[in-house]
Amino acid sequence: MASNGAVPFWRAAGMTYISYSNICANLVRNCLKEPFKSEALNREKVHFSISKWADGKPQKPTIRSDTPDA
């Protein structure tokens, strides 16, 4: 069993590395000045497509986004 002395602080706080890195990335983006802040926020947007399958063949894909306005 490993000792708890070398546990990263994000793990000791009960977080996953992904949640810790998302918090850090949001803090950095919020500290940027314009126009760099708006450019960083635009890069953050995620777009993906979903295809439903019927009879073993994909149907027409639909484009989705994680932004509420798109």
PQR file of N, CA, C, O and H, with PARSE charges and radii, in Angstrom:
ATOM      1  N   MET A   1       0.845  -1.179   0.000 -0.4000 1.5000
ATOM      2  CA  MET A   1       0.000   0.000   0.000 -0.0000 2.0000
ATOM      3  C   MET A   1       0.888   1.238   0.000  0.5500 1.7000
ATOM      4  O   MET A   1       1.841   1.320   0.775 -0.5500 1.4000
ATOM      5  N   ALA A   2       0.582   2.192  -0.857 -0.4000 1.5000
ATOM      6  CA  ALA A   2       1.371   3.407  -0.963 -0.0000 2.0000
ATOM      7  C   ALA A   2       1.053   4.354   0.184  0.5500 1.7000
ATOM      8  O   ALA A   2      -0.054   4.364   0.722 -0.5500 1.4000
ATOM      9  H   ALA A   2      -0.192   2.125  -1.486  0.4000 1.0000
ATOM     10  N   SER A   3       2.054   5.149   0.543 -0.4000 1.5000
ATOM     11  CA  SER A   3       1.822   6.128   1.597 -0.0000 2.0000
ATOM     12  C   SER A   3       1.040   7.319   1.037  0.5500 1.7000
ATOM     13  O   SER A   3       1.068   7.575  -0.167 -0.5500 1.4000
ATOM     14  H   SER A   3       2.954   5.141   0.107  0.4000 1.0000
ATOM     15  N   ASN A   4       0.368   8.020   1.886 -0.4000 1.5000
ATOM     16  CA  ASN A   4      -0.418   9.171   1.470 -0.0000 2.0000
ATOM     17  C   ASN A   4       0.425  10.436   1.357  0.5500 1.7000
ATOM     18  O   ASN A   4      -0.115  11.488   1.013 -0.5500 1.4000
ATOM     19  H   ASN A   4       0.346   7.813   2.864  0.4000 1.0000
ATOM     20  N   GLY A   5       1.723  10.378   1.631 -0.4000 1.5000
ATOM     21  CA  GLY A   5       2.584  11.541   1.582 -0.0000 2.0000
ATOM     22  C   GLY A   5       2.783  12.085   0.184  0.5500 1.7000
ATOM     23  O   GLY A   5       2.985  13.288   0.017 -0.5500 1.4000
ATOM     24  H   GLY A   5       2.162   9.524   1.910  0.4000 1.0000
ATOM     25  N   ALA A   6       2.732  11.225  -0.831 -0.4000 1.5000
ATOM     26  CA  ALA A   6       3.007  11.655  -2.198 -0.0000 2.0000
ATOM     27  C   ALA A   6       1.739  11.832  -3.030  0.5500 1.7000
ATOM     28  O   ALA A   6       1.816  11.892  -4.257 -0.5500 1.4000
ATOM     29  H   ALA A   6       2.568  10.248  -0.696  0.4000 1.0000
ATOM     30  N   VAL A   7       0.589  11.915  -2.394 -0.4000 1.5000
ATOM     31  CA  VAL A   7      -0.676  12.063  -3.112 -0.0000 2.0000
ATOM     32  C   VAL A   7      -0.789  13.503  -3.619  0.5500 1.7000
ATOM     33  O   VAL A   7      -0.603  14.444  -2.848 -0.5500 1.4000
ATOM     34  H   VAL A   7       0.526  11.866  -1.397  0.4000 1.0000
ATOM     35  N   PRO A   8      -1.091  13.682  -4.904 -0.5600 1.5000
ATOM     36  CA  PRO A   8      -1.282  15.047  -5.407  0.2800 2.0000
ATOM     37  C   PRO A   8      -2.427  15.740  -4.672  0.5500 1.7000
ATOM     38  O   PRO A   8      -3.382  15.099  -4.236 -0.5500 1.4000
ATOM     39  N   PHE A   9      -2.309  17.074  -4.544 -0.4000 1.5000
ATOM     40  CA  PHE A   9      -3.303  17.797  -3.752 -0.0000 2.0000
ATOM     41  C   PHE A   9      -4.690  17.722  -4.356  0.5500 1.7000
ATOM     42  O   PHE A   9      -5.672  17.749  -3.614 -0.5500 1.4000
ATOM     43  H   PHE A   9      -1.533  17.595  -4.899  0.4000 1.0000
ATOM     44  N   TRP A  10      -4.818  17.627  -5.702 -0.4000 1.5000
ATOM     45  CA  TRP A  10      -6.142  17.525  -6.305 -0.0000 2.0000
ATOM     46  C   TRP A  10      -6.798  16.203  -5.945  0.5500 1.7000
ATOM     47  O   TRP A  10      -8.016  16.132  -5.781 -0.5500 1.4000
ATOM     48  H   TRP A  10      -4.020  17.605  -6.305  0.4000 1.0000
ATOM     49  N   ARG A  11      -5.990  15.156  -5.821 -0.4000 1.5000
ATOM     50  CA  ARG A  11      -6.526  13.844  -5.416 -0.0000 2.0000
ATOM     51  C   ARG A  11      -6.917  13.877  -3.942  0.5500 1.7000
ATOM     52  O   ARG A  11      -7.941  13.314  -3.555 -0.5500 1.4000
ATOM     53  H   ARG A  11      -5.001  15.214  -5.954  0.4000 1.0000
ATOM     54  N   ALA A  12      -6.100  14.537  -3.119 -0.4000 1.5000
ATOM     55  CA  ALA A  12      -6.407  14.641  -1.692 -0.0000 2.0000
ATOM     56  C   ALA A  12      -7.682  15.447  -1.471  0.5500 1.7000
ATOM     57  O   ALA A  12      -8.387  15.231  -0.486 -0.5500 1.4000
ATOM     58  H   ALA A  12      -5.268  14.995  -3.433  0.4000 1.0000
ATOM     59  N   ALA A  13      -7.985  16.378  -2.380 -0.4000 1.5000
ATOM     60  CA  ALA A  13      -9.201  17.181  -2.271 -0.0000 2.0000
ATOM     61  C   ALA A  13     -10.430  16.436  -2.785  0.5500 1.7000
ATOM     62  O   ALA A  13     -11.541  16.963  -2.727 -0.5500 1.4000
ATOM     63  H   ALA A  13      -7.411  16.554  -3.181  0.4000 1.0000
ATOM     64  N   GLY A  14     -10.239  15.214  -3.289 -0.4000 1.5000
ATOM     65  CA  GLY A  14     -11.366  14.423  -3.778 -0.0000 2.0000
ATOM     66  C   GLY A  14     -11.745  14.741  -5.206  0.5500 1.7000
ATOM     67  O   GLY A  14     -12.870  14.458  -5.620 -0.5500 1.4000
ATOM     68  H   GLY A  14      -9.336  14.786  -3.337  0.4000 1.0000
ATOM     69  N   MET A  15     -10.825  15.328  -5.980 -0.4000 1.5000
ATOM     70  CA  MET A  15     -11.103  15.696  -7.371 -0.0000 2.0000
ATOM     71  C   MET A  15     -10.416  14.709  -8.310  0.5500 1.7000
ATOM     72  O   MET A  15      -9.475  14.014  -7.928 -0.5500 1.4000
ATOM     73  H   MET A  15      -9.912  15.557  -5.644  0.4000 1.0000
ATOM     74  N   THR A  16     -10.905  14.665  -9.536 -0.4000 1.5000
ATOM     75  CA  THR A  16     -10.184  13.947 -10.579 -0.0000 2.0000
ATOM     76  C   THR A  16      -9.250  14.928 -11.268  0.5500 1.7000
ATOM     77  O   THR A  16      -9.415  16.141 -11.137 -0.5500 1.4000
ATOM     78  H   THR A  16     -11.670  15.230  -9.847  0.4000 1.0000
ATOM     79  N   TYR A  17      -8.271  14.411 -12.002 -0.4000 1.5000
ATOM     80  CA  TYR A  17      -7.351  15.292 -12.696 -0.0000 2.0000
ATOM     81  C   TYR A  17      -8.071  16.114 -13.762  0.5500 1.7000
ATOM     82  O   TYR A  17      -7.724  17.272 -13.996 -0.5500 1.4000
ATOM     83  H   TYR A  17      -8.138  13.425 -12.108  0.4000 1.0000
ATOM     84  N   ILE A  18      -9.073  15.515 -14.408 -0.4000 1.5000
ATOM     85  CA  ILE A  18      -9.821  16.235 -15.436 -0.0000 2.0000
ATOM     86  C   ILE A  18     -10.554  17.431 -14.841  0.5500 1.7000
ATOM     87  O   ILE A  18     -10.516  18.523 -15.408 -0.5500 1.4000
ATOM     88  H   ILE A  18      -9.354  14.575 -14.217  0.4000 1.0000
ATOM     89  N   SER A  19     -11.223  17.237 -13.703 -0.4000 1.5000
ATOM     90  CA  SER A  19     -11.929  18.361 -13.082 -0.0000 2.0000
ATOM     91  C   SER A  19     -10.950  19.429 -12.614  0.5500 1.7000
ATOM     92  O   SER A  19     -11.233  20.620 -12.739 -0.5500 1.4000
ATOM     93  H   SER A  19     -11.254  16.350 -13.243  0.4000 1.0000
ATOM     94  N   TYR A  20      -9.802  19.021 -12.076 -0.4000 1.5000
ATOM     95  CA  TYR A  20      -8.777  19.973 -11.659 -0.0000 2.0000
ATOM     96  C   TYR A  20      -8.253  20.764 -12.848  0.5500 1.7000
ATOM     97  O   TYR A  20      -8.116  21.985 -12.764 -0.5500 1.4000
ATOM     98  H   TYR A  20      -9.573  18.054 -11.975  0.4000 1.0000
ATOM     99  N   SER A  21      -7.960  20.091 -13.951 -0.4000 1.5000
ATOM    100  CA  SER A  21      -7.420  20.802 -15.114 -0.0000 2.0000
ATOM    101  C   SER A  21      -8.473  21.709 -15.750  0.5500 1.7000
ATOM    102  O   SER A  21      -8.121  22.759 -16.287 -0.5500 1.4000
ATOM    103  H   SER A  21      -8.071  19.100 -14.019  0.4000 1.0000
ATOM    104  N   ASN A  22      -9.755  21.335 -15.708 -0.4000 1.5000
ATOM    105  CA  ASN A  22     -10.817  22.211 -16.212 -0.0000 2.0000
ATOM    106  C   ASN A  22     -10.940  23.484 -15.376  0.5500 1.7000
ATOM    107  O   ASN A  22     -11.141  24.567 -15.926 -0.5500 1.4000
ATOM    108  H   ASN A  22     -10.041  20.481 -15.272  0.4000 1.0000
ATOM    109  N   ILE A  23     -10.821  23.365 -14.070 -0.4000 1.5000
ATOM    110  CA  ILE A  23     -10.868  24.534 -13.202 -0.0000 2.0000
ATOM    111  C   ILE A  23      -9.683  25.454 -13.496  0.5500 1.7000
ATOM    112  O   ILE A  23      -9.847  26.670 -13.600 -0.5500 1.4000
ATOM    113  H   ILE A  23     -10.657  22.486 -13.623  0.4000 1.0000
ATOM    114  N   CYS A  24      -8.496  24.873 -13.627 -0.4000 1.5000
ATOM    115  CA  CYS A  24      -7.303  25.677 -13.931 -0.0000 2.0000
ATOM    116  C   CYS A  24      -7.428  26.371 -15.284  0.5500 1.7000
ATOM    117  O   CYS A  24      -7.067  27.541 -15.413 -0.5500 1.4000
ATOM    118  H   CYS A  24      -8.363  23.885 -13.542  0.4000 1.0000
ATOM    119  N   ALA A  25      -7.931  25.668 -16.286 -0.4000 1.5000
ATOM    120  CA  ALA A  25      -8.084  26.256 -17.616 -0.0000 2.0000
ATOM    121  C   ALA A  25      -9.085  27.403 -17.588  0.5500 1.7000
ATOM    122  O   ALA A  25      -8.858  28.430 -18.228 -0.5500 1.4000
ATOM    123  H   ALA A  25      -8.224  24.717 -16.181  0.4000 1.0000
ATOM    124  N   ASN A  26     -10.188  27.249 -16.858 -0.4000 1.5000
ATOM    125  CA  ASN A  26     -11.173  28.327 -16.745 -0.0000 2.0000
ATOM    126  C   ASN A  26     -10.582  29.549 -16.046  0.5500 1.7000
ATOM    127  O   ASN A  26     -10.857  30.683 -16.439 -0.5500 1.4000
ATOM    128  H   ASN A  26     -10.372  26.414 -16.339  0.4000 1.0000
ATOM    129  N   LEU A  27      -9.773  29.323 -15.012 -0.4000 1.5000
ATOM    130  CA  LEU A  27      -9.130  30.444 -14.321 -0.0000 2.0000
ATOM    131  C   LEU A  27      -8.186  31.197 -15.246  0.5500 1.7000
ATOM    132  O   LEU A  27      -8.172  32.428 -15.258 -0.5500 1.4000
ATOM    133  H   LEU A  27      -9.550  28.401 -14.693  0.4000 1.0000
ATOM    134  N   VAL A  28      -7.403  30.466 -16.012 -0.4000 1.5000
ATOM    135  CA  VAL A  28      -6.469  31.111 -16.940 -0.0000 2.0000
ATOM    136  C   VAL A  28      -7.228  31.889 -18.008  0.5500 1.7000
ATOM    137  O   VAL A  28      -6.869  33.025 -18.319 -0.5500 1.4000
ATOM    138  H   VAL A  28      -7.414  29.466 -16.002  0.4000 1.0000
ATOM    139  N   ARG A  29      -8.271  31.291 -18.570 -0.4000 1.5000
ATOM    140  CA  ARG A  29      -9.057  31.989 -19.593 -0.0000 2.0000
ATOM    141  C   ARG A  29      -9.699  33.261 -19.050  0.5500 1.7000
ATOM    142  O   ARG A  29      -9.768  34.269 -19.753 -0.5500 1.4000
ATOM    143  H   ARG A  29      -8.562  30.369 -18.318  0.4000 1.0000
ATOM    144  N   ASN A  30     -10.170  33.221 -17.808 -0.4000 1.5000
ATOM    145  CA  ASN A  30     -10.810  34.402 -17.212 -0.0000 2.0000
ATOM    146  C   ASN A  30      -9.809  35.499 -16.871  0.5500 1.7000
ATOM    147  O   ASN A  30     -10.196  36.660 -16.740 -0.5500 1.4000
ATOM    148  H   ASN A  30     -10.115  32.402 -17.237  0.4000 1.0000
ATOM    149  N   CYS A  31      -8.532  35.158 -16.724 -0.4000 1.5000
ATOM    150  CA  CYS A  31      -7.510  36.150 -16.403 -0.0000 2.0000
ATOM    151  C   CYS A  31      -6.963  36.852 -17.640  0.5500 1.7000
ATOM    152  O   CYS A  31      -6.278  37.866 -17.513 -0.5500 1.4000
ATOM    153  H   CYS A  31      -8.217  34.214 -16.830  0.4000 1.0000
ATOM    154  N   LEU A  32      -7.248  36.341 -18.822 -0.4000 1.5000
ATOM    155  CA  LEU A  32      -6.726  36.942 -20.047 -0.0000 2.0000
ATOM    156  C   LEU A  32      -7.401  38.275 -20.332  0.5500 1.7000
ATOM    157  O   LEU A  32      -8.554  38.503 -19.966 -0.5500 1.4000
ATOM    158  H   LEU A  32      -7.805  35.517 -18.926  0.4000 1.0000
ATOM    159  N   LYS A  33      -6.649  39.152 -20.996 -0.4000 1.5000
ATOM    160  CA  LYS A  33      -7.207  40.428 -21.439 -0.0000 2.0000
ATOM    161  C   LYS A  33      -7.728  40.269 -22.851  0.5500 1.7000
ATOM    162  O   LYS A  33      -7.345  39.349 -23.573 -0.5500 1.4000
ATOM    163  H   LYS A  33      -5.712  38.967 -21.293  0.4000 1.0000
ATOM    164  N   GLU A  34      -8.615  41.187 -23.235 -0.4000 1.5000
ATOM    165  CA  GLU A  34      -9.129  41.187 -24.601 -0.0000 2.0000
ATOM    166  C   GLU A  34      -8.013  41.593 -25.550  0.5500 1.7000
ATOM    167  O   GLU A  34      -7.195  42.424 -25.158 -0.5500 1.4000
ATOM    168  H   GLU A  34      -8.927  41.935 -22.648  0.4000 1.0000
ATOM    169  N   PRO A  35      -7.919  41.085 -26.741 -0.5600 1.5000
ATOM    170  CA  PRO A  35      -8.821  40.192 -27.463  0.2800 2.0000
ATOM    171  C   PRO A  35      -8.523  38.715 -27.218  0.5500 1.7000
ATOM    172  O   PRO A  35      -9.195  37.841 -27.767 -0.5500 1.4000
ATOM    173  N   PHE A  36      -7.499  38.435 -26.379 -0.4000 1.5000
ATOM    174  CA  PHE A  36      -7.085  37.052 -26.161 -0.0000 2.0000
ATOM    175  C   PHE A  36      -8.140  36.248 -25.411  0.5500 1.7000
ATOM    176  O   PHE A  36      -8.272  35.043 -25.624 -0.5500 1.4000
ATOM    177  H   PHE A  36      -6.954  39.144 -25.933  0.4000 1.0000
ATOM    178  N   LYS A  37      -8.892  36.912 -24.532 -0.4000 1.5000
ATOM    179  CA  LYS A  37      -9.924  36.219 -23.767 -0.0000 2.0000
ATOM    180  C   LYS A  37     -11.028  35.692 -24.678  0.5500 1.7000
ATOM    181  O   LYS A  37     -11.430  34.535 -24.552 -0.5500 1.4000
ATOM    182  H   LYS A  37      -8.785  37.891 -24.359  0.4000 1.0000
ATOM    183  N   SER A  38     -11.525  36.528 -25.597 -0.4000 1.5000
ATOM    184  CA  SER A  38     -12.598  36.083 -26.493 -0.0000 2.0000
ATOM    185  C   SER A  38     -12.098  35.014 -27.463  0.5500 1.7000
ATOM    186  O   SER A  38     -12.855  34.113 -27.825 -0.5500 1.4000
ATOM    187  H   SER A  38     -11.199  37.467 -25.699  0.4000 1.0000
ATOM    188  N   GLU A  39     -10.841  35.097 -27.888 -0.4000 1.5000
ATOM    189  CA  GLU A  39     -10.279  34.055 -28.758 -0.0000 2.0000
ATOM    190  C   GLU A  39     -10.195  32.722 -28.030  0.5500 1.7000
ATOM    191  O   GLU A  39     -10.501  31.678 -28.606 -0.5500 1.4000
ATOM    192  H   GLU A  39     -10.226  35.829 -27.594  0.4000 1.0000
ATOM    193  N   ALA A  40      -9.783  32.751 -26.767 -0.4000 1.5000
ATOM    194  CA  ALA A  40      -9.691  31.522 -25.982 -0.0000 2.0000
ATOM    195  C   ALA A  40     -11.073  30.928 -25.736  0.5500 1.7000
ATOM    196  O   ALA A  40     -11.236  29.709 -25.776 -0.5500 1.4000
ATOM    197  H   ALA A  40      -9.534  33.599 -26.299  0.4000 1.0000
ATOM    198  N   LEU A  41     -12.068  31.771 -25.484 -0.4000 1.5000
ATOM    199  CA  LEU A  41     -13.429  31.275 -25.269 -0.0000 2.0000
ATOM    200  C   LEU A  41     -14.009  30.671 -26.544  0.5500 1.7000
ATOM    201  O   LEU A  41     -14.772  29.708 -26.475 -0.5500 1.4000
ATOM    202  H   LEU A  41     -11.935  32.762 -25.451  0.4000 1.0000
ATOM    203  N   ASN A  42     -13.656  31.225 -27.713 -0.4000 1.5000
ATOM    204  CA  ASN A  42     -14.133  30.652 -28.974 -0.0000 2.0000
ATOM    205  C   ASN A  42     -13.503  29.296 -29.239  0.5500 1.7000
ATOM    206  O   ASN A  42     -14.158  28.418 -29.801 -0.5500 1.4000
ATOM    207  H   ASN A  42     -13.036  32.007 -27.769  0.4000 1.0000
ATOM    208  N   ARG A  43     -12.252  29.103 -28.850 -0.4000 1.5000
ATOM    209  CA  ARG A  43     -11.594  27.801 -29.033 -0.0000 2.0000
ATOM    210  C   ARG A  43     -12.172  26.736 -28.118  0.5500 1.7000
ATOM    211  O   ARG A  43     -12.024  25.543 -28.383 -0.5500 1.4000
ATOM    212  H   ARG A  43     -11.721  29.816 -28.393  0.4000 1.0000
ATOM    213  N   GLU A  44     -12.826  27.153 -27.051 -0.4000 1.5000
ATOM    214  CA  GLU A  44     -13.373  26.222 -26.077 -0.0000 2.0000
ATOM    215  C   GLU A  44     -14.628  25.497 -26.581  0.5500 1.7000
ATOM    216  O   GLU A  44     -14.970  24.430 -26.070 -0.5500 1.4000
ATOM    217  H   GLU A  44     -12.947  28.122 -26.836  0.4000 1.0000
ATOM    218  N   LYS A  45     -15.308  26.062 -27.568 -0.4000 1.5000
ATOM    219  CA  LYS A  45     -16.554  25.488 -28.061 -0.0000 2.0000
ATOM    220  C   LYS A  45     -16.312  24.129 -28.711  0.5500 1.7000
ATOM    221  O   LYS A  45     -15.292  23.911 -29.365 -0.5500 1.4000
ATOM    222  H   LYS A  45     -15.030  26.929 -27.983  0.4000 1.0000
ATOM    223  N   VAL A  46     -17.263  23.225 -28.521 -0.4000 1.5000
ATOM    224  CA  VAL A  46     -17.149  21.867 -29.048 -0.0000 2.0000
ATOM    225  C   VAL A  46     -18.344  21.582 -29.948  0.5500 1.7000
ATOM    226  O   VAL A  46     -19.489  21.825 -29.567 -0.5500 1.4000
ATOM    227  H   VAL A  46     -18.091  23.402 -27.989  0.4000 1.0000
ATOM    228  N   HIS A  47     -18.075  21.070 -31.131 -0.4000 1.5000
ATOM    229  CA  HIS A  47     -19.120  20.669 -32.071 -0.0000 2.0000
ATOM    230  C   HIS A  47     -18.909  19.193 -32.401  0.5500 1.7000
ATOM    231  O   HIS A  47     -17.770  18.753 -32.560 -0.5500 1.4000
ATOM    232  H   HIS A  47     -17.144  20.873 -31.441  0.4000 1.0000
ATOM    233  N   PHE A  48     -19.989  18.430 -32.505 -0.4000 1.5000
ATOM    234  CA  PHE A  48     -19.892  17.009 -32.819 -0.0000 2.0000
ATOM    235  C   PHE A  48     -21.135  16.581 -33.576  0.5500 1.7000
ATOM    236  O   PHE A  48     -22.157  17.268 -33.564 -0.5500 1.4000
ATOM    237  H   PHE A  48     -20.914  18.787 -32.377  0.4000 1.0000
ATOM    238  N   SER A  49     -21.033  15.441 -34.232 -0.4000 1.5000
ATOM    239  CA  SER A  49     -22.181  14.929 -34.980 -0.0000 2.0000
ATOM    240  C   SER A  49     -22.613  13.596 -34.388  0.5500 1.7000
ATOM    241  O   SER A  49     -21.795  12.827 -33.882 -0.5500 1.4000
ATOM    242  H   SER A  49     -20.203  14.883 -34.242  0.4000 1.0000
ATOM    243  N   ILE A  50     -23.912  13.340 -34.461 -0.4000 1.5000
ATOM    244  CA  ILE A  50     -24.500  12.098 -33.965 -0.0000 2.0000
ATOM    245  C   ILE A  50     -25.236  11.437 -35.121  0.5500 1.7000
ATOM    246  O   ILE A  50     -26.042  12.067 -35.806 -0.5500 1.4000
ATOM    247  H   ILE A  50     -24.576  13.964 -34.872  0.4000 1.0000
ATOM    248  N   SER A  51     -24.947  10.159 -35.325 -0.4000 1.5000
ATOM    249  CA  SER A  51     -25.634   9.395 -36.364 -0.0000 2.0000
ATOM    250  C   SER A  51     -26.405   8.262 -35.706  0.5500 1.7000
ATOM    251  O   SER A  51     -25.832   7.471 -34.958 -0.5500 1.4000
ATOM    252  H   SER A  51     -24.293   9.647 -34.769  0.4000 1.0000
ATOM    253  N   LYS A  52     -27.684   8.182 -35.977 -0.4000 1.5000
ATOM    254  CA  LYS A  52     -28.486   7.054 -35.505 -0.0000 2.0000
ATOM    255  C   LYS A  52     -28.368   5.938 -36.528  0.5500 1.7000
ATOM    256  O   LYS A  52     -28.203   6.184 -37.723 -0.5500 1.4000
ATOM    257  H   LYS A  52     -28.149   8.825 -36.584  0.4000 1.0000
ATOM    258  N   TRP A  53     -28.454   4.717 -36.045 -0.4000 1.5000
ATOM    259  CA  TRP A  53     -28.329   3.553 -36.921 -0.0000 2.0000
ATOM    260  C   TRP A  53     -29.672   2.844 -37.013  0.5500 1.7000
ATOM    261  O   TRP A  53     -30.378   2.684 -36.018 -0.5500 1.4000
ATOM    262  H   TRP A  53     -28.588   4.517 -35.075  0.4000 1.0000
ATOM    263  N   ALA A  54     -30.008   2.422 -38.227 -0.4000 1.5000
ATOM    264  CA  ALA A  54     -31.237   1.658 -38.453 -0.0000 2.0000
ATOM    265  C   ALA A  54     -30.934   0.595 -39.511  0.5500 1.7000
ATOM    266  O   ALA A  54     -30.363   0.897 -40.559 -0.5500 1.4000
ATOM    267  H   ALA A  54     -29.434   2.552 -39.035  0.4000 1.0000
ATOM    268  N   ASP A  55     -31.311  -0.613 -39.236 -0.4000 1.5000
ATOM    269  CA  ASP A  55     -31.083  -1.741 -40.139 -0.0000 2.0000
ATOM    270  C   ASP A  55     -29.607  -1.907 -40.495  0.5500 1.7000
ATOM    271  O   ASP A  55     -29.279  -2.279 -41.622 -0.5500 1.4000
ATOM    272  H   ASP A  55     -31.776  -0.858 -38.385  0.4000 1.0000
ATOM    273  N   GLY A  56     -28.721  -1.635 -39.545 -0.4000 1.5000
ATOM    274  CA  GLY A  56     -27.297  -1.814 -39.767 -0.0000 2.0000
ATOM    275  C   GLY A  56     -26.639  -0.730 -40.596  0.5500 1.7000
ATOM    276  O   GLY A  56     -25.481  -0.877 -40.987 -0.5500 1.4000
ATOM    277  H   GLY A  56     -28.988  -1.334 -38.629  0.4000 1.0000
ATOM    278  N   LYS A  57     -27.347   0.355 -40.877 -0.4000 1.5000
ATOM    279  CA  LYS A  57     -26.787   1.438 -41.683 -0.0000 2.0000
ATOM    280  C   LYS A  57     -26.966   2.768 -40.944  0.5500 1.7000
ATOM    281  O   LYS A  57     -27.990   2.987 -40.297 -0.5500 1.4000
ATOM    282  H   LYS A  57     -28.288   0.474 -40.560  0.4000 1.0000
ATOM    283  N   PRO A  58     -25.963   3.658 -41.042 -0.5600 1.5000
ATOM    284  CA  PRO A  58     -26.103   4.955 -40.378  0.2800 2.0000
ATOM    285  C   PRO A  58     -27.080   5.864 -41.114  0.5500 1.7000
ATOM    286  O   PRO A  58     -27.104   5.907 -42.344 -0.5500 1.4000
ATOM    287  N   GLN A  59     -27.873   6.579 -40.351 -0.4000 1.5000
ATOM    288  CA  GLN A  59     -28.788   7.564 -40.908 -0.0000 2.0000
ATOM    289  C   GLN A  59     -28.043   8.891 -41.070  0.5500 1.7000
ATOM    290  O   GLN A  59     -26.861   8.981 -40.735 -0.5500 1.4000
ATOM    291  H   GLN A  59     -27.853   6.544 -39.352  0.4000 1.0000
ATOM    292  N   LYS A  60     -28.714   9.905 -41.572 -0.4000 1.5000
ATOM    293  CA  LYS A  60     -28.097  11.213 -41.760 -0.0000 2.0000
ATOM    294  C   LYS A  60     -27.652  11.774 -40.402  0.5500 1.7000
ATOM    295  O   LYS A  60     -28.446  11.818 -39.462 -0.5500 1.4000
ATOM    296  H   LYS A  60     -29.673   9.832 -41.844  0.4000 1.0000
ATOM    297  N   PRO A  61     -26.393  12.201 -40.298 -0.5600 1.5000
ATOM    298  CA  PRO A  61     -25.927  12.716 -39.006  0.2800 2.0000
ATOM    299  C   PRO A  61     -26.507  14.088 -38.687  0.5500 1.7000
ATOM    300  O   PRO A  61     -26.802  14.880 -39.582 -0.5500 1.4000
ATOM    301  N   THR A  62     -26.663  14.349 -37.396 -0.4000 1.5000
ATOM    302  CA  THR A  62     -27.095  15.665 -36.950 -0.0000 2.0000
ATOM    303  C   THR A  62     -25.918  16.325 -36.239  0.5500 1.7000
ATOM    304  O   THR A  62     -25.195  15.670 -35.488 -0.5500 1.4000
ATOM    305  H   THR A  62     -26.423  13.706 -36.669  0.4000 1.0000
ATOM    306  N   ILE A  63     -25.730  17.607 -36.475 -0.4000 1.5000
ATOM    307  CA  ILE A  63     -24.642  18.356 -35.866 -0.0000 2.0000
ATOM    308  C   ILE A  63     -25.107  18.908 -34.527  0.5500 1.7000
ATOM    309  O   ILE A  63     -26.168  19.526 -34.442 -0.5500 1.4000
ATOM    310  H   ILE A  63     -26.317  18.139 -37.085  0.4000 1.0000
ATOM    311  N   ARG A  64     -24.333  18.692 -33.500 -0.4000 1.5000
ATOM    312  CA  ARG A  64     -24.652  19.181 -32.160 -0.0000 2.0000
ATOM    313  C   ARG A  64     -23.529  20.098 -31.699  0.5500 1.7000
ATOM    314  O   ARG A  64     -22.425  20.074 -32.242 -0.5500 1.4000
ATOM    315  H   ARG A  64     -23.471  18.190 -33.568  0.4000 1.0000
ATOM    316  N   SER A  65     -23.827  20.900 -30.698 -0.4000 1.5000
ATOM    317  CA  SER A  65     -22.857  21.803 -30.111 -0.0000 2.0000
ATOM    318  C   SER A  65     -23.091  21.866 -28.621  0.5500 1.7000
ATOM    319  O   SER A  65     -24.206  21.632 -28.154 -0.5500 1.4000
ATOM    320  H   SER A  65     -24.725  20.920 -30.257  0.4000 1.0000
ATOM    321  N   ASP A  66     -22.051  22.181 -27.870 -0.4000 1.5000
ATOM    322  CA  ASP A  66     -22.228  22.307 -26.434 -0.0000 2.0000
ATOM    323  C   ASP A  66     -22.616  23.728 -26.038  0.5500 1.7000
ATOM    324  O   ASP A  66     -22.816  24.001 -24.855 -0.5500 1.4000
ATOM    325  H   ASP A  66     -21.146  22.371 -28.250  0.4000 1.0000
ATOM    326  N   THR A  67     -22.724  24.625 -26.994 -0.4000 1.5000
ATOM    327  CA  THR A  67     -23.114  26.002 -26.698 -0.0000 2.0000
ATOM    328  C   THR A  67     -24.635  26.137 -26.823  0.5500 1.7000
ATOM    329  O   THR A  67     -25.226  25.557 -27.734 -0.5500 1.4000
ATOM    330  H   THR A  67     -22.561  24.403 -27.955  0.4000 1.0000
ATOM    331  N   PRO A  68     -25.270  26.884 -25.936 -0.5600 1.5000
ATOM    332  CA  PRO A  68     -26.732  26.989 -25.974  0.2800 2.0000
ATOM    333  C   PRO A  68     -27.265  27.761 -27.160  0.5500 1.7000
ATOM    334  O   PRO A  68     -28.416  27.559 -27.547 -0.5500 1.4000
ATOM    335  N   ASP A  69     -26.452  28.660 -27.769 -0.4000 1.5000
ATOM    336  CA  ASP A  69     -26.953  29.475 -28.868 -0.0000 2.0000
ATOM    337  C   ASP A  69     -26.854  28.793 -30.220  0.5500 1.7000
ATOM    338  O   ASP A  69     -27.473  29.256 -31.178 -0.5500 1.4000
ATOM    339  H   ASP A  69     -25.516  28.824 -27.455  0.4000 1.0000
ATOM    340  N   ALA A  70     -26.092  27.704 -30.332 -0.4000 1.5000
ATOM    341  CA  ALA A  70     -25.931  27.033 -31.635 -0.0000 2.0000
ATOM    342  C   ALA A  70     -26.856  25.859 -31.785  0.5500 1.7000
ATOM    343  O   ALA A  70     -26.844  25.192 -32.820 -0.5500 1.4000
ATOM    344  H   ALA A  70     -25.589  27.328 -29.554  0.4000 1.0000
TER
END
